[in-house]
Amino acid sequence: MDRTELADFLRRCRARLTPADVGLPAGARRRTPGLRREEVAQLAGMSTDHYTRLEQARGARPSRQMLAAVARALRLSRDERDHLFHLAGEEPPRHRPATEHVRPGLLLILDRLTDIPAQVVSDRGDVLAQNAMARALHGDAAALPEEQRNVVWRYFTDPAARELFPAEDRDRAARAAVADLRATLARRPEDARLAGLVRRLRARSAEFAALWDTHAVAVRRSDVKRFLHPVVGLLELDCEVLLSPEHDQRLIVHTARPGSAARERLELLRVVGVQELSGRGR
């Protein structure tokens, strides 16, 4: 717990508010801007003395319930609330559900990436958006039933999905997918849809169930991946994973190194286009 930084943060947040901002009467003229300490304490449902000690960098470590109440009283944004929890040495609340809304700016980036495969995937593994090159490499996810748009589900339930990977790489890919999914569930244990996906996978795939029981945890990051494409052949690509600020969506981009055989094959894939690859997916 960083008492000094916590005290300074609370003082600054209190100073920027007026009584009108929180539904209180203005009352008598104020000598300093912002709410009074007793007003913040009143809004948070705590004693003025207790709140004062927080602003004076002394006293006991606040409970999670108290931090949440202070965050509401000071009208903190979600990022500010998380910062408040971190300063107090606590993990922020994790009740926010994952979003499937892809920001327009991110979709614009996908449209402008015309020569490399790029797609937006949720941390559950749902493909949310693809550019033309990603559809040519992985197949058109939008053409699949909703459940089949999840890359983890398809990998463990559809043998055809594994054909995109060389046989010697498939075990590694399976372990990475399970470890990443477990890390996501640890971050968001109340996500009913995510928990349901895990239950269905455990029931459907003995391989998934065995890997899940190893309790391996690893967030998906940049890597080198190989794809065995049915038209252009083997592609060894650098995989970059760019996280959204909330970490519930990833922009996944695959690139080939200059002068490599994969670079030439990726260019051929761009020429071939998605029209010859309809019906495939991952």
N, C-alpha and C positions, 0 to 999 in steps of 0.2 A: 504494500500500500504506500503510495506517494502522497503523504499528507500535505506537503507544501503545494504541489501542483493541484491537488484536489481542492484545497482551500482557494487558490487563485482562480481556478475554473468556476467554482460556485459563485464567488464574488462577481466575476465578470458577467456571468449569465444572469444573476440577479439584477445587476446595474442596467442591463439593457431593456428590462421590462418596466411597464407602467401598470398602475392598478387597473386601468381600462383593459389592458391586454389579458388580464386574468379574471375579469368580471368583478373587481372590487371597486368601491367608491374611492374617489381621489382623496377626500378628507382634507385635512389642514395642509398648508403649504409645506413642501419638503425641502430640507436643507441640502440633500444630495439626490441625484437621479436614481431611478430604479425603485424596486420594491424594498420594503423594510424586511429585516430578518424575521420579525414576528409574523409578517404576512406570508412569507414562504413557509414558515413552520405551520401556520394555520392551514394553508393549502395542502401541505404534505401530511397533516394529521400527526404532528410530532411536537415535542416541547420546544419552545424558543431556545432554551438553554442548550438542548441537544444539538439543534441546528447551528447555533452560534459556535459551539466547540468545533464543528466541522470546518466552518469558515476561518477559524483561528488555528487550524492545523494541530488540534489536540483532541484528546478524547478517544473513545473506543472506535474500532473499525465498524462502519455501518453495515447493517444486514442488507441482504438482497432486496427484501421488501421495502426497507427504508430508501435504498437507492432508487428503486422504481417510483416510489412516491415523490421523491425530490425531483426526479426527471420529469414527472407529470407536472409538478408545481411550477417548475421553471420553463415549461413548454419546450423541452429539448427535442431536437430532431432525432431520428433514429441513430444517425452517426454520432451525434453529441451524447445521446444516452449510452451508446456503446463505449464511448470514450470515458464517460463518468464511471461506468462499471470497471473499466480497465484501470483507471487511476486508483480505485478502491481495492484493486487486487482480485476482482471477480470476473467471471466469464459473463458476457452480455446474454440477455434472454434470447432464445432461439425459436420463438414461436412463429416467425415469419415464414409463410409458405413459399415454395419456389414459384417463380413466374414463368409462363410460357410465352409471354409477350416479348418479341424481339424488337429492339429499338430501331426506328427507321434509319438512323445513321449507320447502324451495323448492317442493315440490309443493303444500303447504298454501297458500303465497302464490298460486300459479297458480289454485287453486280459489276464492280470495277475490277475485281480479280478475275480476269478472263483467261489467264494462261496457267493457273495453278488450282488444284482442288481445295475448296474451303467450305466449311459448313459450321453451323451453330448447333451445338448439342447441349442439352440440359445435363446437370450433374446426375440425374437419374439414368441418362443414356438415351433420352428421346431426341431424335433428329428434328430440329425446329425450322431450319432453313438450309438450303444448299445453293451453291452456284452451279453453273452448267458443267464445269469440270468435275465437281464432286459427284454430280449425278452420273457422269460418264465413268467415274472410278468406282463408286459404291453402289450405283443404282438409284433410281428415283424414289426416295422415301415417301413422297407425297402420294405416290400411286399405290401404296400398300395400306392394308387395314391398320387402324390406329395402334393396336398392340404390336404389330410387326415393325413399327417405326422405331422401336426401342432396340438399340444395337446389342445390348446385353441379352435381351430376350431372344433375339434372332440367333445370336451366336450359339446359345446353349440349346435351342429347340429346333433349329432348321439346319440340317447338315449342309445344305447348299451355301449357307452364309460363310462357312469355314473355307470354302473353295477359293475364296479371295486371298487366302494366306497360304504360303508354303507349309507343307505338313510339319516340318521341323520347327516352325514358329508358333504353331497353334496352341501348344501347352502354355507357353509364355504369355500369349495374348489372353488366354482364359484366366490365368492367375492375375494378370494386371487388371482385367475387367472386374473381377470379384473383389480385389483389394480396394479398388477405387469406389465401388458401390458400397462397401462396408464403411469406408471413410465418410461417405456422404450420409449414410444412416446415422453415424455417430454425431455428425454435426446437426442433423435434423431428425431426432428420434421420433418426433410427433407427426412426421409426414406419413399420413395413412396410405397415400398412393405408393410411396416408396416402400413402406413395410409390406404392402400387398404384393408388390412386384417380387420382393425377396421370398415371400411365402410361396407364390406360384412357381418361382424358379426352383426352390428347394423340392417342391412336390413333383415337378416335371423332369428335372435333370439331376441324376445321381452325381454327376461330375460337379455340377454347381454346388450341391449340398456338401460334398466332401471338401471342396475348396473353401466354402463358407465356414466350415467348422475348424479350419486351420487358423482362423481369426487374423489373417494377414491384412494389413492396412497400408495403403499407399495411394496418395492423390496422383491422378494422371498428370504427367508433366511432359516436357519435350523429350523426343525419342527419335530413333531411326527405325522405320518400319518397312517391311517388304510386302508387296502385293503381287499376287499371281493373277494378272488380268487375262481374261480369255481371248482378248483380241491383240493386245500389244505385248504381252508377255510379262516378265518379271520387272517390277519397279522397286528400286530401293530409294526411299524418300525420307527426307528430314521432316519430322512431324513437330510443329510448334503449337503449343496449347496456350492460348491467351484467355485469361479469366476475366469475367465481368467483376465490377467492384463487390457485388454480393456473393460472387463465387458460385452462383447457381446456374450459370451458363458459360460455355466455353466456345471460343472461336478456334476451330482446329484447321490448320493450314498445312498442306503438304507441298514441299518443294524438292526439286532435283538439283544436284550440284552441277555447276557449269562444266561442260565438256564430258559429262558422264553419259553412259548408254541410257540411263534412266531419263536424262534430259531430252534425248531424241525421242524416246518412247512416249514421254509425256506430251511432247509436241504432236506426235502421231495421234495420241488419244484426243487431243483438242480438235484435230481435224476430223477424226472419226465421229466425235460427238455422241450425245446421249441417245440419238434415235435408234442406234443399233443395239442398245443395251437395255431396252425397255423390259420391265419385269424383273430385273435383278435388283437386289437390295442387300442391306447389311444391318 
